[in-house]
């Protein structure tokens, strides 16, 4: 009985991958997509942040509260 281990044949090392050159149109397209998403989602994010404001005026930040969400949940028009 032989106790020699068999080894897999050695393979050549992988050749380094070439980096693909980015086309100028790719950068313009991706930046337009990013700007469009920012334009759409930034107002929603700002609205959510200011919904936790304790002041009745949205322009002045007074403190953190969830009072407005409590009032909304007690409002019959929202619940119905």
N, CA, C and O of each residue as an XYZ file, in Angstrom:
320
protein
N       0.843     -1.164      0.000
C       0.000      0.000      0.000
C       0.893      1.234      0.000
O       1.825      1.346      0.796
N       0.595      2.139     -0.892
C       1.420      3.333     -1.043
C       0.826      4.484     -0.237
O      -0.392      4.659     -0.211
N       1.660      5.249      0.405
C       1.189      6.375      1.221
C       1.528      7.720      0.600
O       1.435      8.753      1.263
N       1.911      7.715     -0.640
C       2.246      8.990     -1.276
C       0.966      9.704     -1.676
O       0.030      9.098     -2.199
N       0.947     10.969     -1.425
C      -0.232     11.770     -1.766
C      -0.130     12.220     -3.214
O       0.950     12.525     -3.719
N      -1.253     12.251     -3.847
C      -1.265     12.734     -5.219
C      -1.533     14.232     -5.194
O      -2.342     14.723     -4.407
N      -0.859     14.923     -6.043
C      -1.050     16.373     -6.112
C      -1.666     16.726     -7.446
O      -1.436     16.069     -8.461
N      -2.438     17.759     -7.415
C      -3.061     18.220     -8.646
C      -1.999     18.856     -9.528
O      -1.033     19.431     -9.027
N      -2.171     18.757    -10.813
C      -1.186     19.380    -11.698
C      -1.179     20.902    -11.490
O      -2.225     21.518    -11.287
N      -0.017     21.473    -11.545
C       0.099     22.918    -11.347
C      -0.450     23.637    -12.569
O      -0.243     23.220    -13.708
N      -1.150     24.717    -12.301
C      -1.690     25.528    -13.389
C      -0.913     26.826    -13.458
O      -0.290     27.252    -12.485
N      -0.961     27.426    -14.587
C      -0.258     28.699    -14.768
C      -0.972     29.779    -13.955
O      -2.197     29.750    -13.836
N      -0.227     30.720    -13.400
C      -0.878     31.795    -12.645
C      -1.762     32.626    -13.563
O      -1.493     32.773    -14.755
N      -2.819     33.161    -12.978
C      -3.739     33.972    -13.761
C      -3.066     35.260    -14.206
O      -2.316     35.885    -13.456
N      -3.347     35.633    -15.422
C      -2.802     36.891    -15.928
C      -3.545     38.045    -15.260
O      -4.752     37.949    -15.037
N      -2.856     39.120    -14.942
C      -3.549     40.247    -14.313
C      -4.609     40.807    -15.253
O      -4.405     40.916    -16.462
N      -5.744     41.156    -14.660
C      -6.834     41.687    -15.475
C      -6.538     43.124    -15.871
O      -5.990     43.909    -15.096
N      -6.907     43.433    -17.065
C      -6.780     44.816    -17.509
C      -7.973     45.603    -17.011
O      -9.104     45.117    -17.017
N      -7.711     46.799    -16.588
C      -8.819     47.672    -16.198
C      -9.453     48.223    -17.457
O      -8.774     48.718    -18.356
N     -10.759     48.127    -17.498
C     -11.454     48.680    -18.651
C     -11.443     50.192    -18.568
O     -11.619     50.765    -17.493
N     -11.244     50.817    -19.666
C     -11.310     52.271    -19.692
C     -12.760     52.692    -19.655
O     -13.600     52.148    -20.372
N     -13.042     53.665    -18.813
C     -14.399     54.173    -18.723
C     -14.620     55.195    -19.819
O     -13.790     56.074    -20.054
N     -15.731     55.065    -20.470
C     -16.054     56.006    -21.527
C     -16.587     57.288    -20.901
O     -17.204     57.235    -19.837
N     -16.366     58.436    -21.531
C     -16.853     59.696    -20.958
C     -18.369     59.715    -20.794
O     -18.875     60.325    -19.852
N     -19.084     59.078    -21.667
C     -20.542     59.044    -21.564
C     -21.021     58.311    -20.324
O     -22.085     58.620    -19.789
N     -20.239     57.343    -19.865
C     -20.588     56.586    -18.662
C     -20.611     57.496    -17.453
O     -21.521     57.405    -16.629
N     -19.631     58.370    -17.330
C     -19.556     59.286    -16.198
C     -20.720     60.270    -16.223
O     -21.308     60.557    -15.180
N     -21.054     60.780    -17.380
C     -22.169     61.722    -17.504
C     -23.476     61.037    -17.146
O     -24.298     61.609    -16.431
N     -23.676     59.835    -17.627
C     -24.910     59.105    -17.343
C     -25.041     58.815    -15.858
O     -26.101     59.046    -15.276
N     -23.984     58.315    -15.238
C     -24.051     57.996    -13.812
C     -24.237     59.232    -12.959
O     -24.977     59.189    -11.976
N     -23.589     60.329    -13.301
C     -23.777     61.544    -12.509
C     -25.192     62.077    -12.686
O     -25.756     62.628    -11.741
N     -25.775     61.932    -13.859
C     -27.170     62.352    -14.047
C     -28.115     61.493    -13.218
O     -29.082     62.004    -12.652
N     -27.849     60.218    -13.143
C     -28.686     59.323    -12.338
C     -28.590     59.696    -10.865
O     -29.607     59.768    -10.174
N     -27.376     59.933    -10.383
C     -27.184     60.302     -8.979
C     -27.878     61.625     -8.676
O     -28.560     61.742     -7.658
N     -27.716     62.609     -9.530
C     -28.362     63.910     -9.310
C     -29.882     63.796     -9.340
O     -30.566     64.480     -8.580
N     -30.412     62.950    -10.198
C     -31.863     62.761    -10.257
C     -32.380     62.145     -8.965
O     -33.395     62.591     -8.432
N     -31.695     61.129     -8.457
C     -32.123     60.522     -7.195
C     -32.002     61.501     -6.039
O     -32.869     61.526     -5.165
N     -30.953     62.304     -6.013
C     -30.833     63.327     -4.972
C     -31.974     64.334     -5.064
O     -32.545     64.727     -4.047
N     -32.302     64.746     -6.277
C     -33.388     65.700     -6.483
C     -34.719     65.128     -5.997
O     -35.548     65.865     -5.464
N     -34.929     63.838     -6.173
C     -36.192     63.223     -5.774
C     -36.249     62.901     -4.282
O     -37.288     63.095     -3.651
N     -35.155     62.416     -3.715
C     -35.194     61.924     -2.338
C     -34.755     62.930     -1.284
O     -35.092     62.751     -0.114
N     -34.028     63.967     -1.639
C     -33.586     64.959     -0.647
C     -34.763     65.656      0.036
O     -34.732     65.793      1.259
N     -35.800     66.104     -0.683
C     -36.935     66.731      0.014
C     -37.649     65.779      0.972
O     -38.105     66.202      2.034
N     -37.750     64.517      0.614
C     -38.398     63.547      1.500
C     -37.567     63.365      2.763
O     -38.116     63.313      3.864
N     -36.263     63.268      2.616
C     -35.379     63.121      3.768
C     -35.451     64.347      4.677
O     -35.490     64.206      5.900
N     -35.468     65.528      4.104
C     -35.576     66.758      4.901
C     -36.913     66.800      5.623
O     -36.969     67.205      6.785
N     -37.979     66.396      4.971
C     -39.298     66.368      5.595
C     -39.317     65.417      6.784
O     -39.876     65.751      7.829
N     -38.724     64.254      6.644
C     -38.680     63.287      7.743
C     -37.861     63.840      8.902
O     -38.259     63.692     10.057
N     -36.741     64.465      8.622
C     -35.909     65.028      9.687
C     -36.662     66.117     10.440
O     -36.659     66.133     11.671
N     -37.307     67.024      9.715
C     -38.008     68.121     10.371
C     -39.329     67.684     10.998
O     -39.923     68.454     11.753
N     -39.802     66.488     10.714
C     -41.029     66.021     11.363
C     -40.804     65.718     12.839
O     -41.769     65.593     13.592
N     -39.565     65.599     13.262
C     -39.245     65.371     14.672
C     -38.935     66.673     15.413
O     -38.483     66.630     16.557
N     -39.167     67.816     14.790
C     -38.902     69.118     15.394
C     -39.975     69.429     16.430
O     -41.158     69.199     16.180
N     -39.579     69.947     17.584
C     -40.526     70.269     18.650
C     -41.215     71.606     18.418
O     -42.230     71.883     19.058
N     -40.704     72.433     17.536
C     -41.280     73.753     17.289
C     -42.456     73.653     16.327
O     -42.506     72.758     15.484
N     -43.399     74.577     16.459
C     -44.515     74.611     15.511
C     -44.064     75.215     14.186
O     -44.682     74.972     13.149
N     -42.997     75.995     14.217
C     -42.434     76.555     12.990
C     -41.350     75.608     12.486
O     -40.451     75.230     13.236
N     -41.438     75.238     11.245
C     -40.473     74.272     10.718
C     -39.099     74.881     10.473
O     -38.108     74.154     10.411
N     -39.021     76.215     10.329
C     -37.738     76.846     10.023
C     -36.820     76.913     11.238
O     -35.604     77.031     11.087
N     -37.391     76.839     12.450
C     -36.597     76.965     13.667
C     -36.569     75.611     14.369
O     -37.616     75.068     14.723
N     -35.377     75.070     14.568
C     -35.247     73.785     15.258
C     -35.177     74.043     16.754
O     -34.284     74.747     17.225
N     -36.125     73.472     17.508
C     -36.170     73.675     18.952
C     -35.655     72.444     19.682
O     -34.847     72.567     20.602
N     -36.096     71.293     19.298
C     -35.675     70.067     19.966
C     -36.312     68.867     19.311
O     -37.055     68.992     18.338
N     -36.016     67.705     19.853
C     -36.498     66.445     19.289
C     -37.784     66.035     19.986
O     -37.861     66.059     21.215
N     -38.802     65.657     19.208
C     -40.059     65.184     19.772
C     -40.760     64.253     18.791
O     -40.536     64.305     17.582
N     -41.619     63.398     19.350
C     -42.494     62.581     18.501
C     -43.955     62.974     18.745
O     -44.877     62.220     18.435
N     -44.139     64.167     19.307
C     -45.486     64.664     19.620
C     -46.376     64.711     18.381
O     -47.556     64.367     18.451
N     -45.822     65.133     17.257
C     -46.638     65.276     16.047
C     -47.122     63.912     15.553
O     -48.222     63.808     15.010
N     -46.332     62.895     15.732
C     -46.770     61.551     15.342
C     -47.863     61.048     16.286
O     -48.773     60.339     15.856
N     -47.781     61.408     17.563
C     -48.840     61.057     18.513
C     -50.148     61.738     18.165
O     -51.209     61.117     18.221
N     -50.078     63.022     17.803
C     -51.289     63.737     17.394
C     -51.883     63.125     16.130
O     -53.103     63.026     15.997
N     -51.041     62.725     15.226
C     -51.532     62.123     13.991
C     -52.255     60.806     14.281
O     -53.285     60.524     13.668
N     -51.736     60.008     15.193
C     -52.360     58.725     15.508
C     -53.667     58.889     16.284
O     -54.507     57.989     16.263
N     -53.851     60.010     16.960
C     -55.102     60.264     17.674
C     -56.158     60.917     16.790
O     -57.320     61.009     17.184
N     -55.773     61.366     15.612
C     -56.700     62.053     14.711
C     -57.616     61.025     14.039
O     -57.151     60.073     13.414
N     -58.920     61.239     14.181
C     -59.905     60.300     13.612
C     -59.843     60.254     12.090
O     -60.132     59.216     11.494
N     -59.472     61.354     11.456
C     -59.415     61.371      9.991
C     -58.296     60.473      9.468
O     -58.405     59.911      8.378
N     -57.237     60.340     10.236
C     -56.123     59.493      9.808
C     -56.439     58.029     10.082
O     -56.141     57.160      9.263
N     -57.042     57.759     11.235
C     -57.337     56.384     11.633
C     -58.418     55.775     10.750
O     -58.342     54.594     10.411
N     -59.410     56.553     10.377
C     -60.548     56.027      9.602
C     -60.199     55.674      8.198
O     -61.060     55.223      7.443
